[in-house]
Amino acid sequence: MNTGKNIAKLDTGVVTTYSLYIALGLLSLLFLIFAPVLLDTSLLSEIRLFIIYFSTLVLVLNTSSLN
């Protein structure tokens, strides 16, 4: 009940602004993750990509085990 009231306080009625922010955030995140593969950069960037994938996997598994 309290969570619903808190979410209702954040509602300003401008859904397009929120969707624009979400879309820009997702696009920039996708570009940061897949840029080394798409741009065919050096091996150092690909190692960075594997670190991102591994840390994401750990975070997802950690949060699913907490639930």
DALINCOR-V149370 format. One record per helix or strand of 3 or more residues. SS is the DSSP state (H for helix, E for strand). FROM is the first residue (numbers start at 1). LEN is the number of residues. Records with the same first field share a line. If there is no record, write none. Layout:
# DALINCOR-V149370
SS=FROM-LEN, FROM-LEN
This chain:
# DALINCOR-V149370
H=2-9, 15-25, 43-24
